[in-house]
Amino acid sequence: MSKKETKTGFWSRFWQICKRVFLILFVSHLVYVILLRWVDPPITITQLTNWVQGNGLNRDYVDRTDISAQAMLAVMASEDQLFYEHSGFDWERIQAAMRHNERRPNKIRGGSTISQQTAKNVFLWQGRSYVRKGLELYFTFLIETFWGKKRILEVYLNVIEMGRGVFGIEAAARTYFNKPASRLNRQEAAMIAAVLPSPKRYKIKPLSNYVAGRSRFIQTQMSFIAPLPGVQELLRSGAPGTY
């Protein structure tokens, strides 16, 4: 066998192996995504990184029926008011964020939806690389396809960071208000939602001026979106909470 034939045979075997590895990875993570439709995600990269960095790890996953509807409403009003109707991406918001970031590169504004944030926090790592963003788009498509809005919102409220070392609405409710997430009222839910842009920076205890002002704005937005039929459908899956 000539050297050229040997080289050709090597690359042929190499690509066969690559295709098999790719197929195995694709099927395995697809099965994992589908499994998380019913099973709570294990520790995430973000949670593990926070723990390794010494920030602690306080989390307690709960079912959506044990989450106050006020908390669901607050995060939609704060983070993604079109969550109930988009397919995972708010393209107008993304384009607006890109234009803003071009004009003000030192003050980056995010355009991610709740679906995108959920995909990032469950499957990926924090950062702004093109690789991570591409994977985020991919996983967002998968969870929108296999999970549905109610499950996405439930997982989001269970995995998102809501303070230094505080992950999920149950841990946040008990840390800040000494009560379960099912009993959060409108004001308390808005205060928790107010820290989401930067949970290590913004404080509920002691209450910062930013969180106080931001929570009042969120409560106003909650009143605007609450009557929408799509929002009402999502809220019916949560605990009543209190006003």
C-alpha positions as CSV (number, residue, x, y, z in Angstrom):
1,M,0.0,0.0,0.0
2,S,1.4,3.4,-1.0
3,K,2.0,6.2,1.5
4,K,-0.9,8.2,-0.2
5,E,-3.3,5.3,0.3
6,T,-2.2,4.9,3.9
7,K,-2.9,8.6,4.5
8,T,-6.2,8.4,2.8
9,G,-7.2,5.4,4.9
10,F,-6.2,7.1,8.1
11,W,-8.3,10.2,7.4
12,S,-11.3,8.0,6.3
13,R,-11.1,6.2,9.7
14,F,-10.6,9.4,11.5
15,W,-13.8,11.0,10.1
16,Q,-15.8,7.8,10.7
17,I,-14.8,8.0,14.4
18,C,-15.6,11.7,14.5
19,K,-19.1,11.1,13.0
20,R,-19.8,8.3,15.5
21,V,-18.7,10.5,18.4
22,F,-20.8,13.4,17.2
23,L,-23.8,11.1,16.8
24,I,-23.3,9.7,20.4
25,L,-23.0,13.2,21.8
26,F,-26.0,14.4,19.9
27,V,-28.3,11.5,21.0
28,S,-27.1,11.6,24.6
29,H,-27.6,15.3,25.2
30,L,-31.0,15.1,23.3
31,V,-32.1,12.4,25.7
32,Y,-30.8,14.5,28.6
33,V,-32.8,17.5,27.5
34,I,-36.0,15.4,27.1
35,L,-35.4,13.8,30.6
36,L,-35.2,17.2,32.2
37,R,-38.8,17.8,31.0
38,W,-39.7,15.8,34.2
39,V,-36.5,15.6,36.3
40,D,-34.9,18.5,38.1
41,P,-31.5,19.4,36.7
42,P,-28.5,18.4,38.8
43,I,-25.9,20.9,39.8
44,T,-25.2,23.4,37.0
45,I,-21.8,24.8,35.9
46,T,-22.7,28.2,37.3
47,Q,-23.7,26.8,40.7
48,L,-20.6,24.7,40.8
49,T,-18.4,27.6,39.8
50,N,-19.9,29.8,42.6
51,W,-19.3,27.1,45.1
52,V,-15.7,26.6,44.1
53,Q,-15.2,30.4,44.3
54,G,-16.4,30.4,47.9
55,N,-19.8,32.0,47.3
56,G,-21.7,29.0,48.8
57,L,-24.5,27.1,47.3
58,N,-28.0,27.5,48.7
59,R,-30.7,25.9,46.6
60,D,-33.9,24.0,47.0
61,Y,-35.8,22.9,43.9
62,V,-39.6,23.1,44.2
63,D,-42.5,22.2,41.9
64,R,-44.2,25.1,40.0
65,T,-47.4,24.5,42.2
66,D,-45.2,25.5,45.1
67,I,-44.1,28.8,43.5
68,S,-46.1,31.9,44.0
69,A,-47.8,33.1,40.9
70,Q,-46.6,36.6,41.9
71,A,-43.0,35.3,41.5
72,M,-43.8,34.0,38.0
73,L,-45.4,37.3,37.1
74,A,-42.6,39.4,38.6
75,V,-39.8,37.7,36.5
76,M,-41.8,37.9,33.3
77,A,-42.5,41.6,34.0
78,S,-38.8,42.2,34.8
79,E,-37.0,40.0,32.3
80,D,-39.2,39.0,29.4
81,Q,-42.7,40.4,29.0
82,L,-43.3,38.5,25.7
83,F,-42.3,35.2,27.2
84,Y,-45.8,33.8,26.8
85,E,-45.9,34.3,23.1
86,H,-42.4,34.1,21.5
87,S,-40.7,30.9,20.3
88,G,-37.7,31.4,22.5
89,F,-36.2,34.6,21.0
90,D,-37.3,38.2,21.1
91,W,-35.5,39.4,17.9
92,E,-36.5,43.0,18.2
93,R,-35.2,43.1,21.8
94,I,-32.0,41.4,20.7
95,Q,-31.4,43.9,17.9
96,A,-32.1,46.8,20.2
97,A,-29.6,45.4,22.7
98,M,-27.0,45.1,19.9
99,R,-27.5,48.7,18.8
100,H,-27.2,49.8,22.4
101,N,-24.0,47.9,22.9
102,E,-22.4,49.3,19.8
103,R,-23.1,52.8,21.0
104,R,-22.2,52.1,24.6
105,P,-19.7,49.2,24.7
106,N,-18.8,49.9,28.4
107,K,-22.4,49.4,29.5
108,I,-23.5,46.1,28.0
109,R,-27.3,45.5,27.8
110,G,-28.6,41.9,27.4
111,G,-31.4,40.9,25.1
112,S,-31.8,37.3,26.3
113,T,-35.3,35.9,26.9
114,I,-36.2,33.7,29.9
115,S,-35.9,30.7,27.6
116,Q,-32.3,31.7,26.6
117,Q,-31.4,32.4,30.2
118,T,-32.7,29.0,31.2
119,A,-30.8,27.2,28.5
120,K,-27.6,29.0,29.5
121,N,-28.0,28.4,33.2
122,V,-28.9,24.7,32.9
123,F,-26.6,23.5,30.1
124,L,-23.8,26.0,29.7
125,W,-21.5,28.5,31.4
126,Q,-21.5,32.2,31.9
127,G,-19.7,34.4,29.4
128,R,-20.1,36.2,26.1
129,S,-18.2,34.1,23.6
130,Y,-19.6,33.3,20.2
131,V,-19.3,29.5,20.9
132,R,-21.4,29.8,24.1
133,K,-24.0,32.0,22.4
134,G,-24.3,29.6,19.5
135,L,-24.9,26.7,21.9
136,E,-27.4,28.8,23.8
137,L,-29.4,29.3,20.7
138,Y,-29.3,25.6,20.1
139,F,-30.4,24.6,23.6
140,T,-33.1,27.3,23.6
141,F,-34.6,25.7,20.5
142,L,-34.6,22.3,22.2
143,I,-36.2,23.3,25.4
144,E,-38.9,25.4,23.6
145,T,-39.6,22.2,21.5
146,F,-39.5,19.6,24.3
147,W,-40.3,21.4,27.5
148,G,-43.0,24.1,26.8
149,K,-43.4,27.4,28.6
150,K,-44.6,26.2,32.0
151,R,-41.7,23.9,32.4
152,I,-39.2,26.5,31.2
153,L,-40.5,29.0,33.7
154,E,-40.5,26.5,36.5
155,V,-36.8,25.5,35.8
156,Y,-35.8,29.1,35.4
157,L,-37.2,30.0,38.8
158,N,-35.4,27.1,40.3
159,V,-31.9,27.5,38.8
160,I,-31.4,31.3,38.4
161,E,-29.0,33.0,40.8
162,M,-30.9,35.4,43.1
163,G,-28.1,36.5,45.4
164,R,-24.6,35.6,46.3
165,G,-24.7,31.8,46.5
166,V,-28.6,31.9,46.5
167,F,-30.1,29.9,43.6
168,G,-33.8,29.6,42.9
169,I,-36.9,31.2,44.2
170,E,-37.3,28.8,47.2
171,A,-33.9,29.6,48.6
172,A,-34.4,33.3,47.9
173,A,-37.8,33.4,49.6
174,R,-36.4,31.7,52.7
175,T,-33.2,33.7,52.8
176,Y,-34.8,37.2,52.4
177,F,-38.3,36.8,53.8
178,N,-38.2,33.6,55.9
179,K,-41.1,32.0,54.1
180,P,-41.6,29.4,51.3
181,A,-41.8,30.6,47.7
182,S,-45.5,29.6,47.6
183,R,-46.3,32.5,50.0
184,L,-44.4,35.3,48.4
185,N,-46.5,38.4,47.9
186,R,-46.4,40.9,45.1
187,Q,-43.8,43.3,46.6
188,E,-41.5,40.5,47.8
189,A,-41.5,38.8,44.4
190,A,-40.8,42.1,42.7
191,M,-37.8,42.7,45.0
192,I,-36.3,39.3,44.2
193,A,-36.8,40.0,40.4
194,A,-35.1,43.3,40.8
195,V,-31.8,41.7,41.6
196,L,-31.7,39.4,38.6
197,P,-29.6,41.7,36.3
198,S,-26.7,41.4,38.8
199,P,-27.5,39.2,41.8
200,K,-24.1,39.6,43.5
201,R,-24.2,43.4,43.2
202,Y,-27.8,44.3,44.1
203,K,-29.0,43.7,47.6
204,I,-32.3,42.9,49.3
205,K,-30.8,42.6,52.7
206,P,-30.0,45.4,53.4
207,L,-32.4,46.9,50.9
208,S,-30.5,49.0,48.3
209,N,-32.0,52.1,46.7
210,Y,-31.7,50.5,43.3
211,V,-33.7,47.4,44.3
212,A,-36.3,49.5,46.1
213,G,-36.8,51.7,43.0
214,R,-36.6,48.8,40.5
215,S,-39.1,46.7,42.4
216,R,-41.7,49.5,42.3
217,F,-41.2,49.7,38.5
218,I,-41.6,45.9,38.2
219,Q,-44.8,46.0,40.2
220,T,-46.2,48.5,37.7
221,Q,-45.2,46.3,34.8
222,M,-46.8,43.3,36.6
223,S,-50.1,45.2,36.6
224,F,-49.8,45.8,32.8
225,I,-49.1,42.2,31.8
226,A,-51.2,40.3,34.4
227,P,-54.5,40.5,32.5
228,L,-53.1,39.0,29.2
229,P,-54.6,35.6,28.5
230,G,-51.2,34.0,27.8
231,V,-49.8,35.3,31.0
232,Q,-52.9,34.2,33.0
233,E,-52.5,30.7,31.6
234,L,-49.0,30.5,32.9
235,L,-49.9,31.9,36.3
236,R,-52.6,29.3,36.9
237,S,-49.9,26.7,37.2
238,G,-48.4,28.4,40.3
239,A,-49.4,28.8,43.9
240,P,-51.8,31.8,44.5
241,G,-49.3,33.7,46.7
242,T,-50.6,36.8,48.4
243,Y,-51.0,40.5,47.5
